[in-house]
Amino acid sequence: MSTTSPEAVKKLLENMQTDLRSLSMECKKKFPPVKEAAESGIVKIKTIAARNTDILAALKENSSEVVQPFLMGCGTKEPKITQLCLAAIQRLMSHEVVSEAAAGNIINMLWQLMENGLEELKLLQTVLVLLTTNTVVHDEVLSKAIVLCFRLHFTKDNITNNTAAATVRQVVTVVFERMVAEDEKFKGMAEQPPAVQGNSNRRSVSTLRPSAKDAYMLFQDLCQLVNADAPYWLVGMTEMTRTFGLELLESVLNDFPGVFLQHQEFSFLLKERVCPLVIKLFSPNIKFRQGSSSSAASPAPVEKPYFPICMRLLRVVSVLIKHFYSLLVTECEIFLSLLVKFLDGEKPQWLRAVAVESVHRLCVQPHLLRSFCQSYDMKQHSTKVFRDIVNALGSFIQSLFIVPSVGNASSTNTRNLSPVLLFIFVFINFLFLLNLHKLSP
């Protein structure tokens, strides 16, 4: 049944009055002001229903007053009353009868409950309902709602932690889906900026529409937080793990490539924030050598690569090369050279394995291999990226067949190789033969 049908509207009015009566009864003795506000709310709803033909529009117009008794009920901090009020607020949200002002008041109330450690799962549910059923929340109010979810992600309770992580992922997706819907809505109605070609240093957000501005500020702050810098927009963030931040960046880049290719402001973030960040975080992986130890001559000990971060960084790199190669030709040359270095025999085995996986993601796309040849190998003063990839994979496969003997020399012993390594050898060779055949247009 539609939320705008006469039956649904009638049911909504009945439920709201029931909720207000229940609130009045619960607050009768301990919280008289809330009881009076609930009784006034019943009168207000009856008046709106009697005087307006478009009841939903009238409820939205007066939503700040309608929702006030429930906000006061949450302010009592009594678990039973708070649960009742949050359920009533969610019902109003699901019918899209919450105005921008009312939404701001609701977020402020949820923030207070979060700081007091009350009904944390219910808070996350309420935020998600508000952001997925309405588009009235923007700017500072939206950032506050997102920060609320982030802060609940770092609580000590595992259930709250995991629920908040899922909520953050969904909210980030919602923010970018709003932008895509906004672009689609105005498509053809106003002149669109041309798709980005080559470099761009344009970073003003004044040209962006409301949903696009929200997405821009969110993505920019995700980069800031992963880089261990203070956010500009997500004010109130107390902590953030790089692994979670990299997962969010990968998700956005993989799910919404058109946003970054069609808007110069977002392409600027790619070039000036994401790429330098990735190169910076790769630094420990570049310098580290398996079995090396810091000597007295070494100015400082070499930081060891950290598997969770390295794995997520390589996923981000794969997404950048897959979707944004035409925009990031120079940056991709650096990324591909790093991948080749990670296949070196002196690197940890897990790093080499993760690098092979990333190379595989690229090699199964013939158009990318063709682009590597055209942009790098076929140019006189450019890195021979494709050649280096082939040589690095060849060396990697060869190293799998070399088993150290008891003596000083090494011997080749395929008899002890596992079926998995033999499969890698056959598969990679077949893969390159197949894709080399497809390189010519």
C-alpha positions in Angstrom: 0.0 0.0 0.0 1.3 3.4 -1.0 2.2 5.8 1.8 0.2 8.5 0.1 -3.0 6.6 -0.3 -6.1 7.7 1.7 -5.9 4.5 3.7 -2.3 4.9 4.5 -2.8 8.6 5.6 -5.7 7.6 7.8 -3.6 4.8 9.4 -0.8 7.3 10.0 -3.1 9.8 11.8 -4.4 7.0 14.0 -1.0 5.7 14.8 0.3 9.2 15.7 -2.6 9.8 18.0 -2.1 6.4 19.6 1.6 7.2 20.1 0.9 10.5 21.6 -1.7 9.0 24.0 0.8 6.4 25.1 3.5 9.1 25.6 1.0 11.1 27.7 0.3 8.0 29.9 3.9 7.2 30.4 4.9 10.7 31.4 1.8 11.4 33.5 3.5 11.3 36.9 7.2 11.9 36.3 7.3 14.3 33.3 4.2 16.6 33.3 5.6 19.0 30.6 6.0 16.0 28.2 2.4 14.9 29.0 1.0 18.4 28.2 3.0 18.5 24.9 1.6 15.1 23.9 -1.9 16.2 24.6 -1.4 19.4 22.6 0.0 17.3 19.8 -3.2 15.2 19.6 -5.2 18.4 19.2 -2.8 19.7 16.6 -3.1 16.5 14.5 -6.9 16.6 14.7 -6.9 20.2 13.6 -4.6 19.5 10.6 -6.7 16.6 9.5 -9.9 18.6 9.7 -8.7 21.8 7.9 -6.6 20.4 5.1 -7.3 18.3 2.0 -3.6 17.5 1.5 -2.9 16.1 5.0 0.7 14.9 4.3 1.7 18.3 3.0 0.2 20.0 6.0 1.9 17.6 8.4 5.2 18.3 6.7 4.7 22.0 7.0 3.9 21.7 10.7 6.3 18.8 11.4 8.5 20.8 13.8 5.5 21.2 16.1 4.2 17.7 15.5 7.5 16.0 16.3 8.2 18.2 19.4 6.5 16.0 22.0 8.5 13.0 20.8 11.7 15.0 21.0 10.8 16.0 24.6 10.1 12.3 25.3 13.6 11.3 24.1 14.9 14.0 26.4 13.7 12.2 29.5 16.3 9.5 28.8 13.9 6.8 30.0 14.4 3.7 27.9 10.7 2.8 27.5 9.7 6.4 26.6 12.7 6.8 24.3 11.9 3.7 22.3 8.3 4.7 21.9 9.3 8.2 20.7 12.0 6.9 18.2 9.5 4.5 16.7 6.9 7.3 16.3 9.6 9.5 14.7 10.6 6.7 12.3 6.9 6.4 11.3 6.8 10.1 10.4 10.0 9.8 8.4 8.8 6.8 6.4 5.8 8.9 5.2 8.1 11.8 4.2 6.4 14.3 6.4 9.5 15.7 8.0 10.7 19.2 7.0 14.3 20.4 6.9 13.9 22.2 10.3 12.3 19.2 11.9 15.1 16.9 10.5 17.7 19.2 12.1 16.0 19.0 15.5 15.8 15.2 15.2 19.5 14.9 14.4 20.3 17.1 17.4 18.2 14.9 19.6 19.9 11.7 18.3 23.3 13.3 19.0 22.4 13.9 22.6 21.2 10.3 23.0 24.5 9.1 21.4 26.6 11.1 23.8 24.6 9.6 26.7 25.0 6.0 25.3 21.3 5.4 25.0 19.5 3.2 22.4 22.5 3.1 20.1 21.1 0.5 17.7 17.8 2.4 17.5 19.7 5.6 16.8 21.4 4.0 13.8 18.1 2.7 12.5 16.5 6.2 12.8 19.4 7.9 11.0 19.2 5.4 8.2 15.4 5.8 7.8 15.8 9.6 7.8 18.5 9.6 5.1 17.0 6.9 2.9 13.4 8.1 2.8 14.0 11.9 2.7 16.2 14.3 0.8 15.8 17.3 3.2 19.0 16.7 5.1 22.0 18.6 3.7 25.1 20.5 4.7 26.0 20.6 8.5 23.0 18.5 9.5 23.9 15.7 7.1 27.6 15.8 8.3 26.4 15.6 11.9 24.3 12.5 11.1 27.3 10.8 9.4 29.6 11.7 12.3 27.1 10.1 14.7 27.3 6.9 12.8 31.1 7.0 12.7 31.3 7.5 16.4 29.0 4.6 17.1 31.3 2.5 14.9 34.1 2.9 17.4 32.2 1.9 20.5 33.3 -1.0 22.6 30.1 -3.1 21.9 30.7 -5.4 19.0 27.1 -5.5 17.9 26.9 -1.7 17.8 30.3 -1.5 16.2 29.3 -3.8 13.3 25.9 -2.3 12.8 27.4 1.2 12.7 29.9 0.1 10.1 27.2 -1.3 7.9 25.2 1.9 8.4 28.1 4.1 7.5 28.7 2.2 4.3 25.0 2.5 3.4 24.9 6.2 4.3 28.0 7.0 2.1 26.3 5.2 -0.8 23.1 7.1 -0.2 25.0 10.5 -0.4 26.4 9.6 -3.8 23.2 8.1 -5.1 21.5 11.4 -4.3 24.1 13.2 -6.4 23.6 10.8 -9.3 19.8 11.3 -9.0 20.3 15.1 -8.9 22.5 15.0 -12.0 19.8 12.9 -13.8 17.1 15.3 -12.7 18.8 18.4 -14.1 20.1 16.6 -17.2 19.1 18.6 -20.2 17.6 21.4 -18.1 20.9 23.2 -17.6 24.3 23.1 -19.3 26.4 20.3 -17.9 30.2 20.6 -17.5 32.0 18.5 -20.1 33.6 15.2 -19.2 37.1 15.7 -17.9 39.9 15.1 -20.2 43.5 15.3 -19.0 44.6 17.3 -16.0 42.3 19.7 -14.1 43.0 21.8 -11.0 39.6 23.1 -10.5 38.4 22.6 -7.0 35.8 25.2 -6.2 32.5 23.7 -4.8 30.5 26.9 -5.6 29.4 25.4 -8.9 28.0 22.2 -7.3 24.4 21.6 -6.5 23.4 20.7 -2.9 23.7 16.9 -3.2 26.9 17.1 -5.2 28.4 19.5 -2.6 27.6 17.0 0.1 29.2 14.2 -1.8 32.3 16.4 -2.5 32.7 17.4 1.2 32.3 13.8 2.3 34.8 12.3 -0.1 37.3 15.1 0.7 37.0 14.4 4.4 37.4 10.6 3.9 40.8 11.4 2.2 41.7 13.7 5.1 40.9 11.1 7.7 42.7 8.3 6.0 45.7 10.6 5.8 45.4 11.2 9.6 44.4 14.9 9.0 41.6 16.8 10.6 38.3 16.8 8.6 36.8 20.0 7.2 33.2 18.9 7.1 32.8 15.9 9.4 33.3 18.0 12.5 33.3 15.9 15.7 35.1 12.9 14.4 37.1 11.4 17.3 38.8 8.5 15.6 39.0 6.7 12.2 40.9 3.6 11.1 42.8 3.7 7.8 41.5 0.2 6.9 37.9 1.3 7.2 38.5 4.6 5.4 40.2 2.8 2.5 37.3 0.4 2.2 34.9 3.4 1.9 37.1 5.1 -0.7 37.3 1.9 -2.8 33.5 1.5 -2.6 32.8 5.0 -3.8 35.4 4.9 -6.6 34.2 1.5 -7.8 30.4 2.2 -7.6 30.4 5.8 -8.9 33.1 6.3 -11.5 30.9 8.6 -13.6 30.8 11.2 -10.8 34.6 11.6 -10.9 34.7 11.6 -14.7 31.9 14.1 -15.3 32.6 16.6 -12.6 35.9 18.5 -12.7 35.8 19.2 -8.9 35.8 15.4 -8.2 38.5 14.7 -10.8 40.6 17.3 -8.9 40.1 15.3 -5.7 41.3 12.1 -7.5 44.5 13.8 -8.7 45.4 15.9 -5.7 44.1 13.9 -2.8 43.6 10.2 -3.6 46.8 9.6 -5.7 49.3 11.3 -3.4 47.6 9.5 -0.4 48.0 6.1 -2.0 51.7 6.7 -2.9 52.4 8.0 0.6 50.8 4.9 2.3 52.7 2.6 -0.1 56.0 3.9 1.2 56.6 1.2 3.8 56.0 -1.5 1.2 58.5 0.1 -1.2 61.4 0.4 1.3 61.0 -2.9 3.1 63.2 -5.9 2.2 62.5 -9.4 3.4 65.2 -10.5 5.9 66.8 -7.0 6.1 67.6 -5.6 9.5 68.4 -2.0 10.5 72.1 -1.5 11.1 73.9 1.2 13.0 74.5 3.1 9.7 70.8 3.2 9.1 69.3 6.6 10.2 66.0 5.0 11.2 64.4 1.6 11.2 62.4 0.7 8.1 58.7 0.5 8.8 57.3 -2.9 8.1 54.4 -3.2 5.6 51.0 -3.8 7.2 48.9 -6.4 5.4 45.4 -5.0 6.0 46.4 -1.6 4.7 48.5 -2.9 1.8 45.7 -5.2 0.6 43.2 -2.4 0.6 45.6 0.0 -1.0 46.1 -2.4 -3.9 42.4 -2.7 -4.3 42.1 1.0 -4.6 44.9 1.1 -7.1 43.1 -1.6 -9.2 40.0 0.5 -9.2 41.9 3.7 -10.1 43.5 2.0 -13.1 40.4 0.2 -14.2 38.0 3.2 -14.2 40.2 6.3 -14.4 43.2 5.4 -16.5 42.4 8.0 -19.2 42.3 10.7 -16.5 45.4 9.5 -14.5 47.9 8.4 -17.1 50.9 9.7 -15.2 49.7 8.5 -11.9 48.9 5.0 -13.3 52.5 4.8 -14.5 53.6 5.2 -10.9 51.1 2.7 -9.6 52.1 0.1 -12.2 55.8 0.5 -11.5 55.0 0.0 -7.8 53.1 -3.2 -8.6 56.1 -4.5 -10.5 58.4 -3.7 -7.5 56.1 -5.6 -5.1 56.7 -8.8 -7.2 60.5 -8.6 -6.3 61.9 -11.6 -4.6 63.1 -9.6 -1.6 59.5 -8.6 -0.7 57.4 -10.6 1.8 55.6 -13.6 0.3 52.2 -12.2 1.2 53.0 -8.9 -0.5 54.0 -10.6 -3.6 50.8 -12.8 -3.6 48.6 -9.7 -3.2 50.5 -7.9 -5.9 50.0 -10.9 -8.3 46.3 -10.8 -7.6 46.2 -7.0 -8.4 48.1 -7.6 -11.7 45.7 -10.4 -12.6 42.7 -7.9 -12.2 44.4 -5.7 -14.8 45.6 -8.4 -17.2 42.1 -9.8 -17.8 41.2 -6.5 -19.4 42.7 -6.4 -22.9 41.9 -2.8 -23.5 44.0 -1.8 -20.5 47.0 -3.9 -21.7 46.6 -2.2 -25.1 46.6 1.2 -23.3 49.7 0.4 -21.3 51.6 -0.4 -24.6 50.3 2.7 -26.3 50.9 5.1 -23.4 54.2 3.8 -22.1 56.0 1.1 -24.0 55.6 2.6 -27.5 56.8 6.1 -26.3 60.5 6.8 -26.5 61.2 8.3 -23.1 58.6 6.5 -21.1 58.7 3.6 -18.7 58.3 0.2 -20.4 55.4 -0.8 -18.2 54.1 -3.7 -20.1 57.5 -5.2 -20.6 58.3 -4.8 -16.9 55.0 -6.5 -16.0 55.8 -9.5 -18.2 59.4 -9.7 -16.9 58.3 -9.4 -13.3 55.7 -12.1 -13.7 58.2 -14.4 -15.4 60.7 -13.9 -12.5 57.9 -14.5 -10.0 56.9 -17.7 -11.6 60.5 -18.9 -12.0 61.1 -18.2 -8.3 58.3 -20.6 -7.4 60.2 -23.5 -9.0 63.5 -22.8 -7.2 63.7 -24.7 -3.9 66.8 -24.0 -1.8 68.8 -27.2 -1.2 70.7 -28.2 1.9 74.0 -27.1 0.4 75.0 -23.6 -0.9 73.5 -24.0 -4.3 69.8 -24.0 -5.3 68.1 -26.7 -7.2 65.0 -26.7 -9.3 62.5 -29.2 -7.9 59.1 -29.2 -9.5 58.2 -32.5 -7.8 57.6 -30.7 -4.5 55.6 -27.9 -6.0 52.0 -27.8 -4.9 49.2 -28.1 -7.6 48.3 -24.5 -6.8 51.7 -23.1 -7.9 51.6 -25.2 -11.1 48.2 -23.8 -11.8 49.5 -20.3 -11.4 52.3 -21.0 -13.8 50.0 -22.4 -16.5 47.2 -19.9 -15.9 49.4 -16.8 -16.2 51.1 -18.0 -19.3 47.8 -18.8 -20.9 46.4 -15.4 -19.8 49.2 -13.5 -21.5 49.1 -15.5 -24.7 45.4 -14.8 -24.9 45.5 -11.1 -24.2 48.6 -10.4 -26.3 46.5 -11.9 -29.2 43.8 -9.3 -28.5 46.1 -6.3 -28.2 45.7 -5.2 -31.8 42.4 -3.4 -32.4 
